[in-house]
Amino acid sequence: MKRILLLICIALIGLNAMGQYAPVDTVNQKPIDIRGSRIFVENMRLEKSAAAARFSSLGGVDRSMDYLKYRRGYKTGLGLTIGGASLAAVGYGVSLVGLVGAIGNAFNEDTHRWGNPIFYLGATSFVAGSLCLLSGIPTLCVYKTRLNRLEREYNTSLSVGASPNGLALTINF
């Protein structure tokens, strides 16, 4: 029994001695913050390659390609949402102008044959913008949720290892 206690004491002293020479990667241990599709560490924005490198060994699995895919999906959803809303708003305005013009020319026989082409142009762009908006919002929400899940997975960790002060148990959440 005394030998086992002696070996444990020697092992703990050895771990403390080795801990002071352990490399400490303080940048990668800091929690990340995802704002939109950008990653920030202590309010400093990381480039796309550095951000993807953060997820290279997450849980023993390379998740950097997942991050890039989720980021691309988020940006696609954001583009569809903004573009669709803009196109729908412009189309609505143009169709109103065309409708007012059609009402103003209601008694002219030449415009009754084909209708007012400005109204049709506005209505078509309104429908196209609405479809982009309807497909962009779910895409945006799905990929933002996946980015948030990846951030939560990265920031939540439990690790045991050598530190400058000896053996350490680190809990991040």
C-alpha positions in Angstrom: 0.0 0.0 0.0 2.9 2.4 0.8 4.4 1.7 -2.6 1.2 2.5 -4.4 0.9 5.8 -2.5 4.6 6.6 -3.2 4.1 5.9 -7.0 1.0 8.1 -7.0 2.9 11.0 -5.3 5.8 10.6 -7.7 3.4 10.6 -10.7 1.7 13.8 -9.5 5.0 15.5 -8.9 6.1 14.5 -12.4 2.9 15.8 -13.9 3.3 19.1 -12.2 6.9 19.3 -13.4 5.9 18.5 -17.0 2.9 20.9 -16.8 5.1 24.0 -16.7 6.6 23.0 -20.1 3.3 22.2 -21.7 2.5 24.3 -24.7 -0.6 26.4 -24.0 -2.7 27.3 -27.0 -4.6 30.2 -25.5 -6.2 31.3 -28.8 -7.9 28.0 -29.5 -9.1 27.6 -26.0 -11.1 30.8 -26.0 -14.9 30.5 -26.8 -16.1 31.6 -30.2 -19.1 33.8 -31.0 -20.9 33.4 -34.3 -22.6 36.5 -35.6 -24.4 35.9 -38.9 -21.9 33.7 -40.7 -18.8 35.3 -39.2 -16.8 33.9 -36.3 -15.4 36.2 -33.6 -13.0 35.5 -30.8 -12.9 38.2 -28.2 -14.6 40.6 -30.7 -11.9 40.0 -33.3 -13.2 38.6 -36.6 -11.5 35.5 -37.9 -10.9 34.9 -41.6 -12.8 32.1 -43.3 -9.8 29.7 -43.4 -8.9 30.4 -39.7 -12.6 29.9 -38.7 -12.8 26.6 -40.6 -9.5 25.5 -38.9 -11.2 25.9 -35.5 -13.5 23.0 -36.3 -10.9 20.7 -37.7 -10.8 18.4 -34.7 -14.1 19.0 -33.0 -15.0 15.8 -31.1 -12.4 13.8 -33.0 -14.2 14.6 -36.3 -13.3 17.1 -39.0 -16.2 19.5 -38.9 -14.5 22.3 -41.0 -16.3 21.2 -44.2 -19.6 21.3 -42.3 -18.8 24.9 -41.1 -18.1 25.9 -44.7 -21.3 24.2 -46.0 -23.4 25.8 -43.3 -21.9 29.2 -43.9 -22.6 29.0 -47.6 -26.2 27.9 -47.0 -26.7 30.8 -44.5 -25.4 33.3 -47.1 -27.6 31.8 -49.8 -30.6 32.1 -47.6 -29.7 35.6 -46.7 -29.3 36.6 -50.3 -32.6 34.9 -51.3 -34.4 36.7 -48.5 -33.0 40.2 -49.2 -33.2 39.8 -53.0 -36.7 38.4 -52.8 -38.0 41.1 -50.5 -36.5 43.8 -52.7 -37.9 42.2 -55.9 -41.3 41.8 -54.3 -41.4 45.4 -53.1 -40.4 46.8 -56.5 -42.8 44.4 -58.3 -45.7 45.5 -56.1 -44.9 49.2 -56.8 -44.7 48.6 -60.5 -47.9 46.6 -60.6 -49.7 49.5 -58.8 -48.4 51.9 -61.3 -49.6 49.6 -64.1 -52.9 49.2 -62.5 -53.4 53.0 -62.1 -52.4 53.4 -65.8 -54.9 50.7 -66.8 -57.7 52.4 -64.9 -56.8 55.7 -66.4 -57.0 54.2 -69.9 -60.1 52.2 -69.3 -62.1 53.8 -72.0 -59.4 53.5 -74.6 -60.1 50.6 -76.9 -56.5 49.9 -77.9 -55.4 48.9 -74.4 -58.2 46.5 -73.8 -56.8 43.9 -76.2 -53.7 43.0 -74.4 -54.0 44.7 -71.1 -51.3 46.9 -69.5 -47.8 45.3 -69.9 -46.5 47.4 -67.0 -49.0 45.7 -64.7 -48.0 42.2 -65.9 -44.3 43.0 -65.5 -44.9 44.2 -61.9 -47.1 41.3 -61.1 -44.5 38.8 -62.5 -41.7 40.4 -60.5 -43.8 40.4 -57.4 -44.6 36.7 -57.7 -40.9 35.9 -58.4 -39.8 38.0 -55.4 -42.4 36.3 -53.1 -41.1 32.9 -54.2 -37.5 33.9 -53.5 -38.6 35.2 -50.1 -40.6 32.1 -49.3 -37.6 29.8 -50.1 -35.0 32.2 -48.5 -36.4 32.5 -45.0 -36.5 28.7 -44.2 -33.0 28.3 -45.8 -31.7 31.1 -43.6 -33.3 29.7 -40.5 -32.1 26.1 -41.0 -28.5 27.0 -41.7 -28.4 29.6 -38.8 -29.6 26.9 -36.5 -26.9 24.5 -37.7 -24.2 27.2 -37.2 -25.5 27.8 -33.7 -25.4 24.1 -33.0 -21.8 23.9 -34.2 -20.9 26.9 -32.0 -22.5 25.3 -29.0 -20.7 22.1 -29.7 -17.4 23.9 -29.9 -17.8 26.0 -26.8 -19.0 23.1 -24.6 -16.0 21.0 -23.7 -14.5 19.1 -20.8 -10.8 18.5 -20.9 -8.1 17.1 -18.6 -4.5 17.8 -19.3 -1.2 19.5 -18.3 -1.3 23.2 -17.8 1.4 25.7 -16.7 0.1 25.2 -13.1 0.0 21.4 -13.2 -2.8 19.0 -13.9 -6.0 20.8 -14.9 -9.6 20.0 -15.4 -11.3 22.5 -17.7 -15.0 22.8 -18.2 -16.2 25.3 -20.9 -19.9 25.9 -21.5 
